[in-house]
Amino acid sequence: MIVQEPHLLCSRAEKWNAAPYVAQIDSLTRDENVPLVAQYQRIQQIKNWQTLMSPDCIHPSDALYQIKAQDTFRVLESHYDRQIKAAINASPAAVPPR
Protein backbone atom coordinates (compact mmCIF):
# COMPACT_ATOMS: atom_id res chain seq x y z
CA MET A 1 0.00 0.00 0.00
CA ILE A 2 1.07 3.55 -0.66
CA VAL A 3 -0.68 6.83 0.03
CA GLN A 4 -0.71 9.87 -2.22
CA GLU A 5 -1.08 13.44 -1.12
CA PRO A 6 -3.65 15.33 -3.16
CA HIS A 7 -2.56 17.91 -5.68
CA LEU A 8 -3.32 21.57 -5.27
CA LEU A 9 -6.47 23.27 -6.48
CA CYS A 10 -6.65 26.67 -8.11
CA SER A 11 -9.07 29.50 -8.79
CA ARG A 12 -12.45 29.12 -7.08
CA ALA A 13 -11.59 25.56 -6.07
CA GLU A 14 -8.92 26.92 -3.71
CA LYS A 15 -11.64 27.46 -1.13
CA TRP A 16 -11.23 23.74 -0.38
CA ASN A 17 -7.94 24.20 1.43
CA ALA A 18 -6.22 20.82 1.23
CA ALA A 19 -3.22 21.81 3.37
CA PRO A 20 -4.68 20.56 6.70
CA TYR A 21 -5.69 17.31 5.01
CA VAL A 22 -2.18 16.94 3.60
CA ALA A 23 -0.70 17.49 7.06
CA GLN A 24 -2.92 14.73 8.46
CA ILE A 25 -1.96 12.36 5.65
CA ASP A 26 1.73 13.07 6.21
CA SER A 27 1.39 12.46 9.93
CA LEU A 28 -0.52 9.23 9.45
CA THR A 29 1.94 7.81 6.94
CA ARG A 30 4.85 8.66 9.24
CA ASP A 31 3.14 7.12 12.27
CA GLU A 32 2.14 3.97 10.39
CA ASN A 33 5.31 3.72 8.30
CA VAL A 34 3.37 3.74 5.03
CA PRO A 35 5.08 4.91 1.83
CA LEU A 36 3.93 8.37 0.79
CA VAL A 37 3.85 10.06 -2.59
CA ALA A 38 4.55 13.58 -1.36
CA GLN A 39 3.33 15.73 -4.21
CA TYR A 40 1.46 18.64 -2.67
CA GLN A 41 4.48 20.81 -1.87
CA ARG A 42 6.40 19.50 -4.88
CA ILE A 43 3.67 20.74 -7.20
CA GLN A 44 3.40 23.98 -5.25
CA GLN A 45 7.08 24.65 -5.95
CA ILE A 46 6.60 24.38 -9.72
CA LYS A 47 6.57 27.86 -11.18
CA ASN A 48 3.09 28.64 -12.55
CA TRP A 49 1.80 25.22 -11.45
CA GLN A 50 -1.72 26.46 -12.16
CA THR A 51 -0.98 26.11 -15.88
CA LEU A 52 -0.70 22.36 -15.26
CA MET A 53 -4.33 22.20 -14.18
CA SER A 54 -7.38 21.62 -16.34
CA PRO A 55 -9.74 24.58 -16.87
CA ASP A 56 -11.87 23.55 -13.88
CA CYS A 57 -8.82 23.98 -11.60
CA ILE A 58 -9.68 20.72 -9.87
CA HIS A 59 -8.30 18.11 -12.25
CA PRO A 60 -4.70 17.93 -13.43
CA SER A 61 -3.77 18.30 -17.06
CA ASP A 62 -2.17 15.38 -18.86
CA ALA A 63 1.23 16.93 -18.10
CA LEU A 64 0.55 17.05 -14.36
CA TYR A 65 -0.87 13.53 -14.41
CA GLN A 66 2.43 12.47 -15.98
CA ILE A 67 4.40 14.15 -13.17
CA LYS A 68 2.18 12.50 -10.56
CA ALA A 69 2.56 9.11 -12.25
CA GLN A 70 6.35 9.42 -12.31
CA ASP A 71 6.39 10.37 -8.63
CA THR A 72 4.14 7.43 -7.81
CA PHE A 73 6.31 5.03 -9.78
CA ARG A 74 9.42 6.24 -7.94
CA VAL A 75 7.77 5.52 -4.58
CA LEU A 76 6.55 2.11 -5.74
CA GLU A 77 9.96 1.25 -7.09
CA SER A 78 11.82 2.42 -3.99
CA HIS A 79 9.59 0.42 -1.64
CA TYR A 80 8.44 -2.56 -3.68
CA ASP A 81 11.01 -3.09 -6.42
CA ARG A 82 11.82 -6.68 -5.42
CA GLN A 83 8.16 -7.67 -5.23
CA ILE A 84 7.37 -6.02 -8.56
CA LYS A 85 10.27 -7.77 -10.30
CA ALA A 86 9.33 -11.09 -8.72
CA ALA A 87 5.74 -10.71 -9.92
CA ILE A 88 6.87 -9.82 -13.43
CA ASN A 89 9.21 -12.80 -13.55
CA ALA A 90 6.79 -15.26 -11.95
CA SER A 91 5.56 -18.04 -14.15
CA PRO A 92 1.83 -17.88 -14.88
CA ALA A 93 1.36 -21.03 -12.80
CA ALA A 94 2.84 -19.25 -9.76
CA VAL A 95 0.31 -16.43 -9.89
CA PRO A 96 -2.85 -17.28 -7.96
CA PRO A 97 -6.13 -16.98 -9.88
CA ARG A 98 -8.40 -14.06 -9.13
C-alpha positions as CSV (number, residue, x, y, z in Angstrom):
1,M,0.0,0.0,0.0
2,I,1.1,3.6,-0.7
3,V,-0.7,6.8,0.0
4,Q,-0.7,9.9,-2.2
5,E,-1.1,13.4,-1.1
6,P,-3.6,15.3,-3.2
7,H,-2.6,17.9,-5.7
8,L,-3.3,21.6,-5.3
9,L,-6.5,23.3,-6.5
10,C,-6.6,26.7,-8.1
11,S,-9.1,29.5,-8.8
12,R,-12.4,29.1,-7.1
13,A,-11.6,25.6,-6.1
14,E,-8.9,26.9,-3.7
15,K,-11.6,27.5,-1.1
16,W,-11.2,23.7,-0.4
17,N,-7.9,24.2,1.4
18,A,-6.2,20.8,1.2
19,A,-3.2,21.8,3.4
20,P,-4.7,20.6,6.7
21,Y,-5.7,17.3,5.0
22,V,-2.2,16.9,3.6
23,A,-0.7,17.5,7.1
24,Q,-2.9,14.7,8.5
25,I,-2.0,12.4,5.7
26,D,1.7,13.1,6.2
27,S,1.4,12.5,9.9
28,L,-0.5,9.2,9.5
29,T,1.9,7.8,6.9
30,R,4.9,8.7,9.2
31,D,3.1,7.1,12.3
32,E,2.1,4.0,10.4
33,N,5.3,3.7,8.3
34,V,3.4,3.7,5.0
35,P,5.1,4.9,1.8
36,L,3.9,8.4,0.8
37,V,3.9,10.1,-2.6
38,A,4.6,13.6,-1.4
39,Q,3.3,15.7,-4.2
40,Y,1.5,18.6,-2.7
41,Q,4.5,20.8,-1.9
42,R,6.4,19.5,-4.9
43,I,3.7,20.7,-7.2
44,Q,3.4,24.0,-5.2
45,Q,7.1,24.6,-5.9
46,I,6.6,24.4,-9.7
47,K,6.6,27.9,-11.2
48,N,3.1,28.6,-12.5
49,W,1.8,25.2,-11.5
50,Q,-1.7,26.5,-12.2
51,T,-1.0,26.1,-15.9
52,L,-0.7,22.4,-15.3
53,M,-4.3,22.2,-14.2
54,S,-7.4,21.6,-16.3
55,P,-9.7,24.6,-16.9
56,D,-11.9,23.5,-13.9
57,C,-8.8,24.0,-11.6
58,I,-9.7,20.7,-9.9
59,H,-8.3,18.1,-12.2
60,P,-4.7,17.9,-13.4
61,S,-3.8,18.3,-17.1
62,D,-2.2,15.4,-18.9
63,A,1.2,16.9,-18.1
64,L,0.5,17.1,-14.4
65,Y,-0.9,13.5,-14.4
66,Q,2.4,12.5,-16.0
67,I,4.4,14.1,-13.2
68,K,2.2,12.5,-10.6
69,A,2.6,9.1,-12.2
70,Q,6.3,9.4,-12.3
71,D,6.4,10.4,-8.6
72,T,4.1,7.4,-7.8
73,F,6.3,5.0,-9.8
74,R,9.4,6.2,-7.9
75,V,7.8,5.5,-4.6
76,L,6.5,2.1,-5.7
77,E,10.0,1.3,-7.1
78,S,11.8,2.4,-4.0
79,H,9.6,0.4,-1.6
80,Y,8.4,-2.6,-3.7
81,D,11.0,-3.1,-6.4
82,R,11.8,-6.7,-5.4
83,Q,8.2,-7.7,-5.2
84,I,7.4,-6.0,-8.6
85,K,10.3,-7.8,-10.3
86,A,9.3,-11.1,-8.7
87,A,5.7,-10.7,-9.9
88,I,6.9,-9.8,-13.4
89,N,9.2,-12.8,-13.5
90,A,6.8,-15.3,-11.9
91,S,5.6,-18.0,-14.2
92,P,1.8,-17.9,-14.9
93,A,1.4,-21.0,-12.8
94,A,2.8,-19.3,-9.8
95,V,0.3,-16.4,-9.9
96,P,-2.9,-17.3,-8.0
97,P,-6.1,-17.0,-9.9
98,R,-8.4,-14.1,-9.1
